Amino acid sequence: MVSRSYSNLLELASGENSSPSFGRMTQRIPRIMTVPGIMSDIDDDPSESVCSDPSSSVQRYRIIIVANQLPIMAQRKTDNSKGWIFSWDENSLLLQLKDGLGDDEIEVIYVGCLKEEIHPNEQDEVSQILLESYKCVATFLPPDLFTRYYHGFCKQQLWPLFHYMLPLSPDLGGRFNRSLWQAYVSVNKIFADRIMEVINPEDDFVWVHDYHLMVLPTFLRKRFNRVKLGFFLHSPFPSSEIYKTLPIREELLRALLNSDLIGFHTFDYARHFLSCCSRMLGLSYESKRGYIGLEYYGRTVSIKILPVGIHMAQLESALGFPGTQAKVAELMKQFSDQGKTMLLGVDDMDIFKGISLKLLAMEQLLVQHPEKQGKVVLVQIANPARGRGKDVEEVQSETYSTVTRINETFGKPGYEPVILIDEPLKFYERIAYYVVAECCLVTAVRDGMNLIPYEYIISRQGNEKLDKVLGLEPSTPKKSMLVLSEFIGCSPSLSGAIRVNPWNIDAVAEAMDCAIAMAEPEKQMRHEKHYKYVSTHDVGYWARSFLQDLERTCKDHVHCRCWGIGFGLSFRVVALDPNFRKLLMEHIVSAYKRTTTRAILLDYDGTLMPQGQINKSPSSKTIEILNSLCRDKNNTVFIVSARSRGTLGEWFSSSEKLGIAAEHGYFLRMKRDAEWETCVPQVECSWKQIAEPVMKLYTETTDGSTIEDKETAMVWCYEDADPDFGSCQAKELLDHLESVLANEPVTVKSGQNIVEVKPQGVSKGLVAKRLLSTLHERGISAEFVLCIGDDRSDEDMFEVITSSLDGPSIAPSAEVFACTVGKKPSKAKYYLDDPVEIVRLMQGLASVSENTSLL
């Protein structure tokens, strides 16, 4: 029995706490869908969204592993009786992952499809058997739906694009098809429904695998706001220039960001994903103590970079198998005993594995080095393609014709330069080819994480029995050589390989010659280095490391208040402090009416004025609202901005009683006709002579950036620059300025699209202190304090007015409202969504003042 906890998000969003109710359901898996059809893109009923509370019961640590296919092999019984025979698929990464964890305290449940089609009448029985005997939750998809989801959207659209293939013509890749996308979303929802039937959201971890299920995190996060969810992408993630051509680009990004941890094989793939988040969603990332994280609506989405490894125990077991030794002996007679050197390629038959490029390089090797003819043989094992279509047929045709041409040109009796094996090999047979091969060639033009080189290295390490078959002494150092494409995921981790650009046929041919001719000690050193890495970074290391990071990322879930916002695939969860809530008009108006001494502090850019606005000057409506508030004798109203006093003075010249604090509060005046004062002692600005040349250098080299020179501060703004380059330059500029201004009385800070240099000790918090102390000196204790801002600089004001509650400048029973713009972590206890809501709020308060004055 498992539990699910529910809560009403509408009540949460309105600021009311609701008590969760609990439901129970059994682990029996009913049939979900037995007829073809498209389900709705997403269920938008907010009442289905679940906000999980910490469980009080101690339960076994469980991981729900979700992938397109279960690690199960199914065979129909051969006798006349109906039914199926099931067994574990030993080659499945998901099963190896479980073995790698090696912890009896961890229970693993699998959710996925079977490779074989199960008739609807048998699905209930099969489900029960798989759940009880294998802890597998079978997901059954109608054949038509599966074809559109897997062979359609996954293999014709996502997979080619993620491997850098743009659909420039109908024959090249698959053009975006909305109905295939709907099928993809529908299947992801079916997977979510299956997970719902077994998940205990308070305790279980969910680990989703690969691009087949990229929108699944949204469905799970919608149902369980605090679900502990990891996602690992096993394919490449393309650069933003490629990815942004996808019509549903934002939907996929937002869906992935509903995970807690997103894993990639290499830094390049992670960098591309982060760049897409920056360019398309405006999100920035930070690296803290080695961990990369994205702030997304109050949640930290962690990024994991670690290539998957191989199952060492399984491979070593295969090396000790008698069949392996017999096959090795057979291959030795075929090649080594005949004085032939075997080069090996093992690839799927698809367009990205570069088989034809490898064959052309072999042909070039034989042309450029005639002495190699009759002595070097390339064995190419071609696994069946996973997809299907015209491109696969073209690859097969080109491969066969190239092999035939090379063999006809360079072959002779007893010598075939290329041996193509396109029939499925047993695992131990493939291992035997690894053992005998002097060099392994992987020339994929784009590949996520190719484990063939890892398997080759471990196989070449061998064991004592294989050493005897190979005629080696037990103390003989092992050796192996790799020629690897630069464009595969394992390339960065195998630094001893000869890396090549597979498109450069001459370079690959030379690399093959180099691998054969290299001195034996050098081969041995490279092998030793590779073996040390591969043997210590196996699939267990990868799985444990990922789950440790997932547990670390999710540990604060129970301390956050969560609720869902957005519809469809734009759904996301806001996670904030339990006391953080929306500032309701009724609440603040009621407090406004009850009080007689009020202090109002308002930021300008991003608060009263939207950030993206070209014309930054205040509208006549804003001026009128501020003047209405200022006319109320009970109010003291201040604009607190980073802008210069000249600009603010000009913009608000018609506001007689409005107080203005300019340049973060360095300059301050209580009303229009008052003299400007300074909140801190006046400072010399000789430091500008040092800072200005540095800022100019970065402005010249960063297109779209500008410098704003204020009286006491200087700001470098990169709002209109390329977001990635601008952010990179900003970090460099920050370090550069901190270095050259180390002995000056200034502070260098970064903000939203800016780097700013200002006098030490100046902050908006000083304005709040000054205002409250001025009121106190007049014998007035503020009964109502409202402070609204949108960025880091405003946090100083929030901190001051919150801490002043215990001081004499604020009345003991004062109503204090610190409010930030947008749902994000803040020292403020309230939020409003955007400047439009803020102006509406201020208009409401102004109306109260006007109505009161008429009484």
C-alpha positions in Angstrom: 0.0 0.0 0.0 1.3 3.5 -0.8 0.0 6.9 0.1 -0.6 10.1 -1.9 -1.2 13.4 -0.2 -3.2 16.2 -1.7 -3.7 19.9 -1.0 -5.7 22.7 -2.6 -3.3 25.0 -4.4 -5.9 27.7 -4.9 -6.1 28.1 -1.1 -2.3 28.1 -0.9 -2.0 30.7 -3.5 -4.5 32.9 -1.7 -2.4 32.7 1.4 -4.6 30.2 3.3 -3.1 27.1 4.8 -5.0 23.9 4.0 -4.8 20.6 5.7 -3.8 17.8 3.4 -6.1 14.8 3.0 -4.8 11.4 2.3 -5.9 8.6 -0.1 -4.8 5.0 -0.4 -4.5 2.7 -3.4 -3.1 -0.8 -4.1 -0.2 -1.7 -6.2 -2.3 -3.6 -8.7 -1.7 -2.1 -12.1 -4.9 -1.6 -14.2 -4.8 -1.3 -17.9 -4.5 2.4 -18.8 -5.2 2.5 -22.5 -6.2 -0.3 -24.8 -7.4 1.5 -27.9 -5.4 3.9 -30.1 -5.9 7.6 -29.5 -4.4 10.9 -28.4 -4.8 12.0 -24.8 -5.0 15.7 -23.9 -1.7 17.5 -23.8 -1.9 18.1 -20.0 -4.6 18.1 -17.3 -4.9 21.7 -16.2 -7.1 21.0 -13.1 -5.1 22.6 -10.3 -6.9 20.5 -7.7 -4.9 17.5 -8.9 -1.6 19.1 -8.0 -0.2 17.6 -4.9 1.9 19.3 -2.2 3.6 16.6 -0.2 4.2 17.0 3.5 7.1 15.2 5.3 6.2 11.7 6.1 6.3 10.7 9.7 6.8 7.0 9.0 10.2 5.4 8.4 10.1 3.6 5.1 12.6 1.8 3.0 14.7 3.9 0.6 13.1 3.5 -2.8 14.1 4.7 -6.3 11.6 4.6 -9.2 13.6 4.3 -12.4 11.7 5.5 -15.5 12.7 4.8 -19.1 11.2 4.1 -22.4 12.0 0.4 -22.1 12.0 -1.9 -19.1 15.1 -4.1 -18.6 13.0 -7.1 -19.3 13.1 -9.7 -22.1 9.8 -11.3 -23.0 9.2 -14.5 -25.0 5.9 -16.2 -25.8 5.7 -19.7 -24.5 6.5 -22.2 -27.2 4.1 -24.9 -26.1 0.4 -24.7 -26.8 -0.3 -22.9 -23.4 -0.9 -19.2 -23.5 1.4 -16.8 -21.7 4.8 -15.3 -21.6 8.3 -16.1 -20.2 10.1 -13.1 -18.7 13.8 -12.6 -17.9 16.1 -9.8 -17.0 17.9 -8.1 -19.9 21.5 -8.3 -18.8 22.6 -5.7 -21.4 20.2 -3.0 -20.1 21.9 0.0 -18.5 18.9 0.2 -16.1 19.6 -3.2 -14.7 23.4 -2.6 -14.5 22.6 0.6 -12.7 20.7 -1.4 -10.0 23.6 -3.9 -9.7 26.1 -1.0 -9.5 24.3 0.5 -6.5 24.9 -2.8 -4.6 22.8 -1.8 -1.6 20.2 -4.1 -0.2 18.6 -1.3 1.6 17.7 0.4 -1.7 14.5 -0.9 -3.4 14.3 -0.3 -7.1 11.1 -0.1 -9.1 11.1 0.2 -12.9 8.6 1.9 -15.1 8.7 1.5 -18.8 7.4 -0.3 -21.9 8.2 -3.9 -23.1 9.8 -4.4 -26.5 7.1 -7.0 -27.4 3.5 -6.0 -28.1 1.1 -7.5 -25.5 -2.5 -8.1 -26.5 -5.0 -6.0 -24.4 -6.5 -9.2 -23.1 -3.2 -10.2 -21.5 -2.1 -6.9 -20.2 -3.6 -7.2 -16.7 -2.0 -10.6 -16.1 1.4 -9.5 -17.5 1.3 -6.3 -15.3 0.7 -8.4 -12.2 3.5 -10.8 -13.0 6.1 -8.1 -13.8 5.2 -6.1 -10.6 5.3 -9.1 -8.2 8.2 -10.9 -9.7 10.4 -8.1 -11.1 9.1 -4.9 -9.5 8.5 -3.6 -12.9 5.5 -1.4 -13.8 4.7 -2.1 -17.4 3.4 0.8 -19.6 1.3 -0.4 -22.5 0.9 1.8 -25.5 -1.4 1.2 -28.5 0.8 0.3 -31.6 -0.4 3.4 -33.5 0.4 5.7 -30.6 3.8 4.1 -30.0 4.7 4.5 -33.6 3.9 8.2 -33.7 5.7 8.7 -30.3 8.8 6.6 -30.8 9.5 6.2 -34.5 7.8 9.5 -35.2 8.7 12.3 -32.7 11.6 10.7 -30.9 13.5 9.2 -33.8 12.5 11.5 -36.7 12.5 14.8 -34.8 14.2 14.9 -31.4 17.0 12.4 -32.1 18.3 13.9 -35.4 18.1 17.5 -34.0 20.0 16.6 -30.8 22.6 15.1 -33.1 22.9 18.4 -35.0 20.8 17.5 -38.0 18.5 20.3 -39.1 15.5 19.4 -41.2 16.5 21.8 -44.1 14.5 19.7 -46.5 11.7 17.1 -46.1 14.3 14.4 -47.0 16.8 15.5 -44.4 15.5 14.7 -41.0 11.9 15.1 -40.0 10.0 18.4 -40.2 8.1 19.3 -37.1 4.7 17.6 -37.0 2.2 18.8 -34.4 0.3 15.5 -34.2 3.6 13.6 -33.4 4.3 16.1 -30.7 0.8 15.5 -29.2 1.5 11.7 -29.3 4.8 12.4 -27.4 3.0 14.4 -24.8 0.3 11.8 -24.4 2.8 9.0 -23.9 4.6 11.0 -21.3 1.3 11.5 -19.5 0.6 7.8 -19.6 4.0 7.2 -18.0 3.1 9.7 -15.3 -0.1 7.9 -14.6 1.8 4.6 -14.1 4.2 6.3 -11.7 1.2 7.7 -9.8 0.1 4.1 -9.0 3.3 3.1 -7.1 4.9 6.3 -5.9 5.1 7.3 -2.3 5.8 11.0 -2.9 7.1 11.8 0.6 9.9 9.2 0.4 10.6 7.9 -3.1 13.2 9.2 -5.5 12.3 9.3 -9.2 15.0 9.0 -11.8 13.9 9.6 -15.4 16.1 8.6 -18.3 16.7 10.1 -21.7 15.0 12.2 -24.4 11.9 9.9 -24.8 10.5 11.4 -21.5 11.5 15.0 -21.5 8.1 16.4 -20.5 7.4 13.8 -17.8 8.9 16.0 -15.1 6.1 18.5 -15.6 3.4 15.9 -15.1 5.0 14.6 -12.0 5.8 18.0 -10.5 2.1 19.0 -11.2 0.8 16.1 -9.2 3.5 16.2 -6.4 5.0 19.6 -5.9 7.8 18.2 -3.7 8.6 15.1 -5.7 12.3 14.2 -5.6 13.0 14.0 -9.3 16.2 13.5 -11.3 16.6 13.4 -15.1 19.6 12.1 -17.1 20.0 12.8 -20.8 21.9 10.1 -22.5 22.1 11.8 -25.9 24.0 15.0 -26.8 22.3 18.4 -26.0 22.8 20.6 -29.1 24.1 24.2 -29.1 21.5 26.9 -28.7 21.8 27.8 -32.5 20.6 24.3 -33.3 18.2 23.8 -30.4 16.3 27.1 -30.9 15.0 25.9 -34.3 12.7 23.5 -32.4 9.2 24.9 -32.3 8.5 23.5 -28.8 11.9 24.6 -27.5 10.5 26.5 -24.4 8.1 23.7 -23.5 11.0 21.2 -23.3 13.2 23.5 -21.3 10.5 24.3 -18.8 9.7 20.6 -18.5 13.3 19.7 -17.7 13.5 22.5 -15.2 10.7 20.8 -13.2 13.4 18.2 -12.3 15.6 18.7 -9.2 18.7 17.4 -10.8 19.5 17.2 -14.6 22.4 15.1 -15.6 24.7 15.3 -18.7 27.6 13.2 -19.9 29.9 16.1 -20.7 30.4 19.8 -19.9 29.7 20.7 -23.5 26.2 19.2 -23.3 25.5 20.9 -19.9 26.9 24.2 -21.3 24.6 24.1 -24.3 21.6 23.5 -22.0 22.5 26.3 -19.7 23.0 28.6 -22.7 19.5 27.7 -24.0 18.1 28.5 -20.6 19.8 31.9 -20.6 18.9 32.8 -24.1 15.3 31.6 -24.2 14.2 31.8 -20.6 16.5 34.6 -19.3 17.8 32.3 -16.5 21.4 32.5 -15.2 23.3 29.9 -13.3 25.8 29.9 -10.5 28.6 27.6 -9.4 28.7 27.2 -5.6 31.4 25.0 -4.1 31.6 22.9 -7.2 27.9 22.5 -7.8 26.2 24.2 -10.7 22.7 25.4 -10.0 19.9 27.3 -11.8 17.5 29.4 -9.7 14.0 28.7 -11.1 11.0 30.3 -9.2 12.6 29.8 -5.8 13.8 26.2 -6.6 17.4 25.4 -7.3 17.8 23.0 -10.2 21.2 21.3 -10.0 23.3 20.3 -13.0 25.3 17.1 -12.9 28.1 16.4 -15.3 29.4 12.8 -15.2 29.7 10.2 -18.0 28.1 6.8 -17.4 30.4 3.8 -16.9 30.3 0.1 -17.7 29.2 -2.8 -15.6 32.7 -4.1 -14.5 31.4 -7.4 -12.9 29.4 -8.3 -16.0 32.3 -7.7 -18.4 34.8 -9.5 -16.2 32.4 -12.4 -15.9 32.1 -12.5 -19.7 35.9 -12.5 -20.1 36.1 -15.7 -17.9 33.4 -17.5 -19.9 34.7 -20.6 -21.7 33.0 -19.5 -24.9 34.9 -16.3 -24.9 38.2 -18.1 -24.6 37.3 -20.5 -27.5 36.3 -17.5 -29.7 39.5 -15.7 -28.9 41.5 -18.8 -29.9 39.6 -19.0 -33.1 40.2 -15.3 -33.9 43.9 -15.7 -33.1 44.2 -18.4 -35.7 42.3 -16.2 -38.2 44.4 -13.1 -37.7 47.5 -13.1 -35.5 48.7 -16.5 -36.5 48.4 -15.4 -40.2 50.5 -12.3 -39.4 47.5 -9.9 -39.7 46.7 -7.0 -37.4 43.1 -6.6 -36.6 41.5 -3.1 -36.3 37.9 -3.1 -34.9 34.8 -1.0 -35.2 31.6 -1.7 -33.4 28.7 0.6 -34.3 24.9 0.8 -34.7 23.9 1.1 -38.3 22.8 4.7 -38.3 23.7 8.0 -40.0 25.6 9.4 -37.0 28.0 6.5 -36.3 30.4 7.4 -39.2 30.8 3.9 -40.5 31.3 5.0 -44.1 33.9 7.6 -43.0 35.8 4.8 -41.2 35.8 2.6 -44.3 37.0 5.5 -46.4 39.9 6.1 -43.9 40.7 2.3 -44.1 40.8 2.6 -47.9 43.1 5.7 -47.6 45.4 3.8 -45.3 45.9 1.0 -47.8 46.5 3.5 -50.6 49.0 5.6 -48.7 50.8 2.7 -47.0 50.9 -0.2 -49.6 53.1 -2.2 -47.1 49.9 -2.6 -44.9 48.1 -4.4 -47.7 47.7 -8.0 -46.7 48.6 -7.3 -43.1 45.9 -5.0 -41.7 42.3 -6.0 -41.5 39.3 -3.9 -40.4 36.5 -5.9 -38.7 33.4 -3.8 -38.7 30.6 -5.1 -36.4 27.4 -3.3 -37.5 24.6 -3.6 -34.9 21.0 -3.3 -36.2 19.7 0.3 -36.3 17.3 1.3 -33.6 15.3 3.6 -35.8 14.0 3.0 -39.3 13.5 5.0 -42.4 15.2 6.2 -45.6 18.3 7.4 -43.9 19.0 3.9 -42.4 18.6 2.3 -45.8 21.0 4.8 -47.4 23.6 4.1 -44.7 23.3 0.3 -45.2 23.6 0.7 -49.0 26.6 3.0 -48.8 28.3 0.7 -46.3 27.9 -2.5 -48.4 29.0 -0.8 -51.6 32.1 0.7 -49.9 33.1 -2.6 -48.4 32.7 -4.4 -51.7 34.8 -1.8 -53.5 37.6 -1.9 -51.0 37.7 -5.7 -50.9 37.7 -5.9 -54.7 40.5 -3.3 -55.0 42.8 -4.6 -52.3 41.7 -8.1 -51.6 43.5 -11.2 -52.7 43.3 -15.0 -51.9 43.4 -15.4 -48.1 43.1 -11.7 -47.4 40.0 -9.5 -47.1 40.8 -6.0 -45.9 37.4 -5.3 -44.5 35.2 -7.9 -42.8 31.6 -6.7 -42.3 29.6 -8.5 -39.6 26.0 -7.3 -39.8 24.4 -10.2 -37.9 23.7 -9.9 -34.2 26.6 -11.2 -32.1 26.4 -12.7 -28.7 28.0 -10.6 -25.9 30.9 -13.0 -25.3 31.6 -13.1 -29.1 31.9 -9.3 -29.2 34.2 -9.4 -26.2 36.4 -11.9 -28.0 36.8 -9.4 -30.9 37.8 -6.7 -28.3 40.4 -9.0 -26.8 42.1 -9.7 -30.1 41.9 -6.2 -31.7 45.1 -4.1 -31.7 43.1 -0.9 -32.1 39.5 0.1 -31.7 38.1 2.8 -34.0 35.1 5.0 -33.0 34.5 7.6 -35.7 30.9 8.7 -34.9 30.1 12.2 -36.2 27.9 12.8 -33.2 27.2 10.5 -30.2 26.0 10.9 -26.7 28.0 8.4 -24.6 29.6 5.6 -26.5 30.7 2.8 -24.2 32.4 0.7 -26.8 35.9 2.2 -25.9 35.3 1.4 -22.2 34.4 -2.2 -23.0 37.5 -2.5 -25.3 39.9 -1.2 -22.6 38.6 -3.7 -19.9 38.6 -6.5 -22.4 42.2 -5.8 -23.4 43.1 -6.0 -19.7 41.9 -9.6 -19.9 42.7 -12.3 -17.2 45.0 -15.2 -16.6 43.1 -17.7 -18.8 43.0 -15.3 -21.7 46.7 -14.6 -21.3 47.3 -18.3 -21.9 45.2 -18.3 -25.0 47.0 -15.2 -26.2 50.4 -16.7 -25.4 51.3 -14.0 -22.9 53.2 -14.3 -19.6 51.0 -13.2 -16.6 53.4 -10.3 -15.9 53.2 -9.0 -19.4 52.0 -5.3 -19.4 48.7 -5.0 -21.3 48.2 -2.5 -24.1 45.4 -1.0 -26.1 44.9 1.7 -28.6 42.0 3.9 -29.4 41.2 6.2 -32.3 38.3 8.3 -31.1 36.1 10.9 -32.7 36.1 14.3 -31.0 32.4 14.4 -31.2 31.5 11.5 -28.8 30.7 11.8 -25.1 33.5 9.6 -23.8 36.2 11.4 -25.7 37.0 14.0 -22.9 37.5 11.2 -20.3 40.0 9.1 -22.5 42.9 11.5 -22.8 45.3 8.8 -24.0 43.3 8.1 -27.1 44.2 9.5 -30.6 41.4 12.0 -31.1 40.4 12.7 -34.7 37.9 14.7 -36.7 36.1 11.9 -38.4 35.3 14.1 -41.4 39.0 14.4 -42.1 39.7 11.1 -43.9 43.4 11.7 -44.2 43.8 12.4 -40.5 41.9 9.3 -39.5 44.0 7.2 -41.8 47.2 8.6 -40.3 45.8 8.0 -36.8 45.2 4.3 -37.7 48.8 4.0 -38.9 50.1 5.8 -35.8 48.1 3.4 -33.5 49.6 0.4 -35.2 53.2 1.7 -35.4 53.3 3.3 -31.9 56.1 2.0 -29.6 55.0 -0.8 -27.2 55.8 1.1 -23.9 53.7 4.1 -25.1 50.8 1.8 -25.8 51.1 0.2 -22.4 51.2 3.6 -20.6 48.1 4.8 -22.5 46.3 1.5 -21.6 47.2 1.7 -18.0 45.9 5.3 -17.7 42.6 4.4 -19.4 42.2 1.2 -17.4 42.6 3.1 -14.1 39.9 5.6 -15.1 37.4 3.1 -16.6 37.7 0.6 -13.8 37.1 3.2 -11.1 34.3 5.1 -12.9 32.0 2.3 -13.6 28.2 2.3 -13.8 27.9 1.9 -10.0 30.1 5.0 -9.4 27.9 7.0 -11.8 24.6 5.8 -10.3 25.8 6.4 -6.7 27.2 9.8 -7.5 23.9 10.9 -9.3 21.7 9.7 -6.4 23.9 11.4 -3.8 23.5 14.7 -5.6 19.8 14.1 -6.0 19.5 13.5 -2.3 21.5 16.6 -1.5 19.4 18.8 -3.9 16.1 17.6 -2.4 17.0 17.8 1.3 15.4 21.2 1.7 12.1 20.3 0.1 10.3 19.9 3.4 11.3 23.4 4.5 9.8 25.2 1.5 6.2 26.2 0.8 5.3 25.1 -2.7 2.5 25.8 -5.1 2.0 25.4 -8.8 1.5 28.2 -11.3 1.0 28.2 -15.1 -1.0 26.1 -17.4 -0.2 23.3 -19.8 3.5 22.6 -20.3 4.3 26.1 -18.8 3.4 24.7 -15.4 6.1 25.2 -12.7 6.3 25.1 -9.0 7.2 28.1 -6.8 9.1 27.1 -3.7 9.5 29.8 -1.1 9.7 30.4 2.6 6.6 29.3 4.4 5.9 32.8 5.6 6.2 34.3 2.1 2.9 35.2 0.5 1.3 37.5 -2.0 0.4 41.0 -0.8 -3.4 41.2 -1.1 -5.1 44.5 -1.8 -7.7 43.9 0.9 -5.0 43.3 3.5 -2.9 46.4 2.9 -5.9 48.7 2.3 -7.3 47.7 5.6 -4.0 48.4 7.4 -3.6 51.7 5.4 -7.0 52.9 6.6 -6.3 52.0 10.3 -3.1 54.0 10.5 -2.2 57.7 10.6 1.6 57.9 10.2 2.9 56.1 7.1 6.3 55.7 5.4 6.3 54.4 1.8 9.6 53.6 0.0 9.5 52.6 -3.6 12.2 51.4 -6.0 11.9 52.7 -9.6 13.4 50.5 -12.3 11.7 47.1 -12.3 9.2 48.2 -9.7 7.2 51.3 -10.9 8.7 50.9 -14.4 9.1 47.5 -16.2 12.7 46.5 -16.9 12.3 46.0 -20.6 10.8 49.4 -21.3 12.7 51.6 -23.8 11.4 54.9 -22.4 12.3 54.8 -18.8 10.6 58.1 -17.7 7.5 57.8 -15.5 4.1 58.1 -17.1 1.6 60.8 -16.2 -0.5 58.2 -14.5 2.5 57.2 -12.2 3.2 60.9 -11.4 -0.5 61.5 -10.5 -0.6 58.4 -8.2 2.5 59.5 -6.4 1.2 63.1 -6.0 -2.1 61.8 -4.6 -0.2 59.8 -2.0 2.1 62.7 -1.2 -0.9 65.1 -0.7 -2.1 62.9 2.2 -0.5 64.6 5.3 -0.1 61.2 7.0 2.2 59.9 4.3 6.0 60.3 3.7 6.7 58.9 0.3 10.2 58.2 -1.1 11.5 57.1 -4.5 14.7 55.1 -3.8 16.7 54.5 -7.0 20.2 53.8 -8.4 19.6 56.6 -11.0 21.4 60.0 -10.8 19.8 62.9 -8.9 19.7 65.0 -12.0 17.6 62.4 -13.9 15.2 61.7 -10.9 14.9 65.5 -10.2 13.9 66.1 -13.8 11.4 63.2 -14.0 9.7 64.1 -10.8 9.9 67.9 -11.0 6.1 68.2 -10.7 6.0 66.2 -7.5 6.4 68.8 -4.8 6.3 66.6 -1.7 7.9 63.5 -3.0 11.2 62.5 -1.3 14.0 61.2 -3.6 17.0 59.1 -2.8 19.4 58.9 -5.7 22.4 56.7 -6.5 21.4 54.1 -4.0 20.8 56.7 -1.3 24.1 58.6 -1.5 22.0 61.8 -2.3 18.8 62.4 -0.6 16.2 65.2 -0.4 12.9 65.1 1.7 10.9 67.2 -0.9 11.4 69.0 -4.2 12.4 72.4 -2.7 14.8 71.0 -0.1 18.5 70.8 -0.5 20.2 67.6 -1.5 22.0 65.9 1.4 24.4 63.0 1.6 23.8 59.9 3.7 27.5 59.3 4.1 30.4 61.7 4.3 31.4 63.1 0.8 34.1 61.1 -0.9 36.6 61.9 -3.6 35.9 60.3 -7.0 39.5 60.1 -8.1 39.0 56.3 -8.4 37.0 57.0 -11.6 40.2 57.7 -13.4 41.2 54.1 -12.7 37.8 52.5 -13.3 36.8 54.3 -16.5 39.6 53.0 -18.8 38.8 49.5 -17.6 35.1 49.8 -18.3 35.8 51.4 -21.7 37.9 48.4 -22.7 35.1 46.0 -21.9 32.6 48.2 -23.6 34.7 48.2 -26.8 35.0 44.4 -26.8 31.3 43.7 -25.8 28.8 44.7 -28.4 25.6 46.1 -26.9 27.2 47.2 -23.6 27.2 50.8 -22.2 28.7 52.9 -19.4 26.7 55.2 -17.2 28.8 57.7 -15.3 27.0 59.1 -12.3 28.3 61.6 -9.8 29.4 59.1 -7.2 29.2 55.8 -9.1 29.9 54.1 -12.4 27.8 51.4 -14.0 28.6 49.0 -16.8 25.4 47.7 -18.4 25.2 44.7 -20.7 21.4 44.4 -21.0 21.5 44.6 -24.8 24.6 42.4 -25.2 24.6 38.7 -26.0 23.5 37.1 -22.7 26.3 34.5 -22.6 29.1 36.7 -23.7 27.8 39.6 -21.6 27.7 37.5 -18.4 31.2 36.1 -19.1 32.5 39.6 -19.6 30.8 40.9 -16.5 32.5 38.3 -14.3 35.9 39.2 -15.9 35.2 42.9 -15.4 34.1 42.4 -11.8 37.5 40.6 -11.0 39.4 43.2 -13.0 37.8 46.2 -11.1 38.2 44.5 -7.7 41.8 44.1 -8.4 42.6 47.6 -9.7 40.4 49.3 -7.0 41.5 47.2 -4.1 42.9 50.2 -2.3 40.1 52.6 -3.1 37.1 53.4 -0.8 34.6 51.8 -3.2 32.6 48.6 -3.5 32.3 46.7 -6.8 29.0 44.7 -7.1 27.2 42.8 -9.9 23.4 43.2 -10.4 20.9 42.4 -13.0 22.8 42.9 -16.3 25.1 45.4 -14.6 28.5 45.8 -12.8 28.5 48.8 -10.5 31.2 50.7 -8.6 30.0 52.9 -5.8 31.3 54.4 -2.5 31.7 52.0 0.4 28.9 52.0 2.9 26.2 53.3 0.5 23.1 51.3 0.3 19.3 51.7 0.1 19.2 50.4 3.6 20.7 53.8 4.7 17.7 55.6 3.2 15.3 53.5 5.2 17.3 54.1 8.4 17.5 57.8 7.7 13.7 58.2 6.9 12.7 56.2 10.1 15.1 58.1 12.3 13.9 61.5 10.9 10.3 60.6 11.7 11.4 59.5 15.2 13.2 62.9 15.7 10.0 64.6 14.9 8.3 62.6 17.6 6.6 60.3 15.1 6.6 56.5 15.2 5.6 55.0 11.9 2.4 52.9 12.2 2.5 51.8 8.6 5.6 51.0 6.5 5.5 49.9 2.9 8.7 49.1 1.0 8.7 47.7 -2.5 11.7 46.7 -4.7 12.8 44.1 -7.2 16.5 43.4 -7.0 19.4 42.7 -4.7 20.0 46.4 -3.8 16.4 46.6 -2.4 17.1 43.7 0.0 19.0 46.1 2.2 15.8 48.2 2.7 13.8 45.1 3.5 16.3 44.0 6.1 16.3 47.5 7.8 12.5 47.9 8.1 12.1 44.3 9.3 14.8 44.7 12.0 13.4 48.1 13.0 10.3 46.4 14.4 12.1 46.0 17.7 13.3 49.6 17.7 11.8 52.9 18.8 11.4 54.3 15.2 8.4 52.1 14.4 5.3 51.8 16.6 5.1 48.5 18.5 1.9 47.5 16.7 3.0 48.8 13.3 1.9 47.3 10.0 5.1 46.6 8.1 5.0 45.4 4.5 8.3 44.5 2.8 7.4 43.4 -0.8 9.5 42.1 -3.7 8.6 41.9 -7.3 8.0 38.4 -8.5 8.1 35.1 -6.7 11.7 34.6 -5.7 13.8 34.1 -2.6 13.9 37.4 -0.7 14.1 39.0 2.8 10.7 40.4 2.0 7.7 38.6 3.4 5.4 39.6 0.5 5.5 39.6 -3.2 3.6 41.1 -6.2 3.8 39.6 -9.6 4.9 42.6 -11.7 5.0 46.4 -12.0 1.5 46.5 -13.3 0.2 45.0 -10.0 2.3 47.5 -8.0 0.9 50.5 -9.9 -2.6 49.1 -9.3 -1.8 48.7 -5.6 -0.5 52.3 -5.3 -3.5 53.5 -7.2 -5.7 51.8 -4.7 -3.9 53.4 -1.7 -4.1 56.8 -3.4 -7.9 56.4 -3.9 -8.2 55.7 -0.1 -6.3 58.9 0.7 -8.4 61.0 -1.7 -11.7 59.6 -0.4 -10.5 60.2 3.2 -9.6 63.9 2.4 -13.1 64.4 1.0 -14.7 63.4 4.3 
